[in-house]
C-alpha cells in the first residue's frame, strides 16, 4: 500500500475540504497477496465464510446471479442467495433460499422473523442488487438495515447487527445521513447517482470529500464508485484509479459486491475488504483487456471468470 500524492494520483488534493489530516493510500499488486488470508493445515468451508446475499426479483434475477457467482469465484466457503427468482446462469455451488414474493416479483416482508434468524447465522451479508423498489421490499430492507419495528432486545437482530453488512443498489434507498451506525460494520457501495439521492447533493457537485463526510457522520465505510473510486471511513481514504472502460456496464457493481462480501466472510476488516475488492475487480478487467486487446466487448460475467487469476 502506497501513500498517494499529486504525482501518482491525478486530481488528488492534500487535504479534504473540512476534513484535515486524512490519510490517503492506493493499493498495489502486492497487496492482494499481503491482505488475503492464507489457510494452512486442516480447514473447512466454514473457514472461508458462510455468506448470504439478499437480492434479485422477477425483473432482475441476473443482478443477484452476478453477485452470487462472483462470491463463489472470489473464494467464499458457502454462498446463500435469498431471492424470489433465480437466473439460469446461477452456479450450482450456490444454495438457493426461496422467499415470498410481492405482486410484482420483489421480496415481500412476510416471514421476516424466519429470514432474520437465518441471516443472523451467516458470517457476512450483502443486501441490494436487483431488489427493485416495491414498498414491501423497501420495508424489509429498512427493518434489516435500520432495525425499524424491531425490539432492541431481539437476540436474532443483535446477532445480525454484529455481522459485516454490504448495502448496495436499491437497498441504499433506506440509508440517510441522519442515522449513525458506529456499532455496526457497514459498507455502502453507491455510484454517483445513488450517492446524490442519499445526500441530496446534485451529482455535478459531488466529489470525494462528500463521501468522507458522509462516512464520518454515519459511522460507515463508503465505497464511492467512479474513476477514480475511493473507499473512505472519514479518517482514511484508499484511491483506485485502475481498471478500464470495460467495467462501465450494467452488472459490474453487482460483481464488486460479491467480491467484497467474500472478503468480509474471510475476516478482512470492512474498510480494507471494500478497498481490496475494488482493486481485485479492476485488476480482472486489466487482465482480460491484456489478453484480448480490447475493452469494448467484455461483460461482468467475463470479469467473474477472471477472478480465478487474481
C-alpha positions in Angstrom: 0.0 0.0 0.0 1.5 3.3 -1.0 0.7 6.9 0.1 -1.0 9.0 -2.6 0.3 12.4 -3.7 -0.2 14.8 -6.6 2.3 12.9 -8.8 0.9 9.4 -8.6 -2.9 10.1 -8.4 -4.4 12.7 -10.8 -6.9 15.0 -9.1 -5.5 14.3 -5.6 -5.6 17.2 -3.1 -3.5 17.1 0.1 -6.4 17.8 2.4 -10.1 17.4 2.0 -12.4 20.4 2.5 -13.4 20.4 6.2 -11.5 17.1 6.9 -7.9 17.7 7.9 -5.1 15.2 8.1 -6.9 12.4 6.4 -4.6 9.5 5.3 -4.6 8.8 1.6 -3.4 5.5 0.1 -3.6 3.4 -3.1 -3.3 -0.4 -3.3 -0.6 -2.2 -5.4 -0.5 -5.6 -6.9 1.5 -7.0 -3.9 -1.3 -6.0 -1.6 -3.5 -8.8 -2.9 -1.2 -11.4 -1.5 -0.4 -9.4 1.6 -4.1 -8.8 2.6 -5.8 -12.0 1.6 -5.6 -14.6 4.3 -3.6 -17.8 3.9 -5.0 -21.0 5.3 -2.7 -23.8 6.3 -3.4 -27.3 7.7 -6.9 -28.6 8.3 -9.6 -26.2 7.1 -13.2 -26.5 6.1 -15.7 -24.5 4.1 -16.7 -22.7 7.2 -13.2 -21.1 7.5 -13.8 -19.4 4.1 -17.1 -17.8 5.3 -20.8 -18.7 5.0 -22.1 -15.6 3.3 -25.6 -14.5 2.4 -27.0 -12.3 -0.4 -30.5 -10.8 -0.2 -31.0 -9.8 -3.8 -32.9 -10.1 -7.1 -36.5 -10.1 -8.2 -38.6 -11.4 -11.0 -37.5 -8.5 -13.1 -33.8 -8.5 -12.1 -32.7 -12.1 -11.3 -29.4 -11.5 -13.2 -28.1 -9.0 -10.7 -28.5 -11.5 -7.9 -26.8 -14.2 -10.0 -23.8 -12.0 -10.9 -23.3 -11.1 -7.2 -23.6 -14.7 -6.0 -21.4 -16.1 -8.8 -18.7 -13.5 -8.1 -18.8 -14.5 -4.4 -18.2 -18.2 -5.3 -15.3 -17.3 -7.7 -13.7 -14.9 -5.2 -13.4 -17.7 -2.7 -16.4 -17.8 -0.3 -16.8 -21.1 1.5 -20.6 -21.3 1.2 -22.9 -18.8 -0.6 -26.6 -18.5 0.1 -28.8 -16.5 -2.2 -32.1 -15.3 -0.7 -34.5 -14.3 -3.5 -37.8 -14.7 -5.3 -36.4 -15.7 -8.7 -33.2 -17.5 -9.7 -31.4 -16.9 -13.0 -30.4 -20.0 -15.1 -26.8 -18.9 -15.0 -26.5 -19.3 -11.2 -23.6 -21.6 -10.3 -24.6 -25.0 -8.8 -22.5 -24.3 -5.7 -24.9 -21.6 -4.6 -27.7 -22.5 -2.1 -31.0 -21.0 -3.2 -33.3 -19.8 -0.5 -36.8 -19.1 -1.9 -38.5 -16.0 -0.4 -42.2 -14.9 -0.6 -42.8 -12.5 -3.4 -44.8 -9.3 -3.8 -47.3 -8.9 -6.6 -44.5 -7.6 -8.9 -42.0 -10.3 -8.0 -40.0 -8.4 -5.4 -39.1 -9.8 -1.9 -42.1 -9.5 0.4 -41.9 -8.6 4.1 -43.6 -11.9 5.1 -41.9 -14.4 7.4 -39.4 -11.6 8.4 -38.6 -13.3 11.7 -37.5 -16.5 10.0 -35.4 -14.6 7.4 -33.7 -12.6 10.2 -33.0 -15.8 12.2 -31.4 -17.4 9.1 -29.3 -14.4 8.2 -28.1 -14.0 11.7 -26.3 -17.3 11.4 -24.2 -16.2 8.4 -20.6 -14.8 8.5 -21.4 -11.7 6.4 -24.4 -10.4 4.4 -25.0 -8.3 1.3 -28.3 -6.6 0.5 -29.4 -4.8 -2.6 -28.6 -6.0 -6.1 -31.7 -6.2 -8.3 -34.2 -5.9 -5.5 -36.4 -3.3 -7.1 -38.3 -0.6 -5.2 -41.6 -2.3 -4.1 -42.8 -0.8 -0.9 -42.8 -4.2 0.8 -39.3 -4.9 -0.3 -38.1 -1.5 1.0 -39.8 -2.1 4.3 -37.9 -5.4 4.6 -34.6 -3.5 3.9 -35.5 -0.8 6.4 -36.1 -3.4 9.1 -32.9 -5.3 8.4 -30.6 -2.3 8.0 -32.1 0.2 10.3 -33.9 -2.0 12.8 -37.2 -0.3 12.2 -40.1 -2.0 14.1 -37.7 -4.4 15.8 -37.4 -4.6 19.6 -33.9 -3.8 20.8 -33.7 -7.0 22.9 -34.4 -9.2 19.8 -31.5 -11.7 20.1 -31.6 -12.6 16.4 -31.3 -9.0 15.4 -28.4 -8.4 17.8 -26.5 -11.3 16.2 -27.4 -9.9 12.7 -26.1 -6.5 13.7 -22.8 -8.0 14.7 -22.2 -9.3 11.2 -20.4 -7.3 8.5 -23.0 -5.9 6.0 -22.8 -4.5 2.5 -25.6 -2.3 1.4 -25.8 -1.8 -2.4 -28.1 -0.7 -5.2 -31.8 -0.4 -4.3 -31.2 -1.1 -0.6 -29.3 2.2 -0.4 -32.6 3.9 -0.6 -33.1 3.3 3.1 -29.8 4.9 4.1 -29.9 8.5 5.2 -27.3 10.8 6.7 -29.3 11.3 9.9 -28.5 7.7 11.1 -25.4 6.6 12.9 -24.1 3.0 12.5 -20.9 3.2 14.6 -21.8 -0.1 16.4 -22.0 -1.9 13.0 -19.6 -2.9 10.3 -21.5 -1.5 7.3 -20.1 -0.9 3.8 -22.1 1.3 1.4 -21.3 1.0 -2.3 -23.1 3.8 -4.2 -22.3 5.1 -7.6 -22.6 8.8 -8.1 -26.3 8.9 -8.8 -27.1 6.8 -5.8 -24.9 8.9 -3.6 -26.7 12.0 -4.9 -30.0 10.5 -3.8 -28.6 9.6 -0.4 -27.2 13.0 0.3 -29.4 15.4 -1.6 -26.3 16.9 -3.4 -26.6 17.2 -7.1 -24.3 14.8 -8.9 -22.5 17.5 -10.7 -21.2 18.9 -7.4 -20.2 15.6 -5.7 -16.5 14.9 -5.0 -14.7 12.5 -2.7 -14.8 14.9 0.2 -18.6 14.4 0.4 -18.0 10.7 0.8 -15.5 11.3 3.6 -18.1 13.5 5.4 -20.9 11.0 4.9 -18.8 8.1 6.2 -17.7 10.1 9.2 -21.2 11.3 10.0 -22.9 7.9 9.7 -20.1 5.6 11.1 -19.9 3.6 7.9 -17.4 2.8 5.2 -18.3 4.4 1.9 -17.0 3.0 -1.4 -17.9 5.7 -4.0 -17.7 4.1 -7.4 -16.3 6.1 -10.2 -13.0 6.9 -11.9 -11.2 7.0 -9.6 -13.2 5.1 -7.0 -12.5 5.8 -3.4 -13.0 3.9 -0.1 -13.3 6.0 3.0 -14.2 5.8 6.6 -13.8 9.5 7.1 -10.3 9.1 8.6 -8.6 7.0 5.9 -9.1 7.0 2.1 -7.9 4.5 -0.4 -8.0 5.5 -4.0 -8.4 3.2 -7.0 -7.6 4.6 -10.4 -7.1 1.2 -12.1 -9.3 -0.7 -14.5 -10.7 0.3 -17.8 -13.9 1.2 -19.7 -15.0 -2.4 -19.8 -16.2 -2.1 -16.3 -18.7 0.6 -17.3 -21.6 -1.8 -18.0 -24.7 -3.0 -16.2 -23.9 -5.7 -13.6 -20.4 -4.6 -12.9 -21.3 -3.3 -9.5 -23.1 -6.5 -8.6 -19.9 -8.4 -9.2 -18.0 -5.9 -7.0 -20.5 -6.5 -4.2 -20.0 -10.3 -4.4 -16.2 -9.9 -4.2 -16.4 -7.6 -1.2 -18.8 -9.9 0.5 -16.4 -12.8 0.1 -13.5 -10.8 1.6 -15.7 -9.8 4.6 -16.5 -13.5 5.1 -12.8 -14.3 5.1 -12.5 -12.0 8.1 -10.9 -9.0 6.4 -11.7 -5.7 8.2 -14.5 -4.0 6.4 -12.6 -0.9 5.3 -9.8 -3.0 3.8 -12.3 -5.5 2.4 -14.1 -2.9 0.4 -10.9 -1.3 -1.0 -9.3 -4.7 -1.8 -12.4 -5.9 -3.6 -12.4 -2.8 -5.7 -8.8 -3.4 -6.6 -9.4 -7.0 -7.5 -12.4 -6.0 -9.6 -10.3 -3.6 -11.6 -7.4 -6.0 -11.8 -9.6 -8.6 -13.5 -10.6 -6.1 -16.1 -7.0 -5.3 -16.8 -6.1 -8.9 -17.2 -9.0 -9.5 -19.6 -8.0 -6.5 -21.7 -4.4 -7.5 -21.8 -5.3 -11.0 -23.1 -7.9 -9.9 -25.7 -6.5 -6.5 -26.5 -9.9 -4.8 -26.2 -12.2 -3.3 -23.6 -15.4 -3.0 -25.6 -16.9 -6.4 -25.7 -16.5 -8.0 -22.3 -19.1 -8.4 -19.7 -19.4 -8.7 -15.9 -19.6 -12.5 -16.4 -16.2 -12.3 -18.1 -14.9 -10.5 -15.0 -16.2 -13.2 -12.8 -14.3 -15.9 -14.8 -11.1 -13.9 -14.5 -11.3 -13.8 -10.7 -9.5 -17.2 -10.8 -6.4 -15.4 -11.9 -6.3 -12.9 -9.0 
